[in-house]
Amino acid sequence: MPIYDILCLECGKEFEATSKVEDRLGIKCLCGGETKILLTNSRNRDWFREHWNEHLDPNKSIFVSSKRQYKELCKKYGVQARCLL
């Protein structure tokens, strides 16, 4: 099972959680607040490269060709990439 970095939108706590890919959006904080998945990547300025991302959609890999597309996909799938903060 993958390990996810999670941010609680209620209390601000960051924590790690393991979950099946299809159940990842249901991860809850101990306080009961809503959470977002933090996608971790290098904080290097030139970090972006075209890639197949298998973490956004549990049913398929998605080809990401630009930072803009990556931001839009993160918003669509309800995740937050640390590198885009």
Stockholm file with secondary structure:
# STOCKHOLM 1.0

chainA/1-85         MPIYDILCLECGKEFEATSKVEDRLGIKCLCGGETKILLTNSRNRDWFREHWNEHLDPNKSIFVSSKRQYKELCKKYGVQARCLL
#=GR chainA/1-85 SS CCEEEEEETTTCCEEEEECCGGGGGGCCCTTCCCEEEEECCCCCTTCCCCEEEEEEETTEEEEECSHHHHHHHHHHHTEEEGGGC
#=GC SS_cons        CCEEEEEETTTCCEEEEECCGGGGGGCCCTTCCCEEEEECCCCCTTCCCCEEEEEEETTEEEEECSHHHHHHHHHHHTEEEGGGC
//
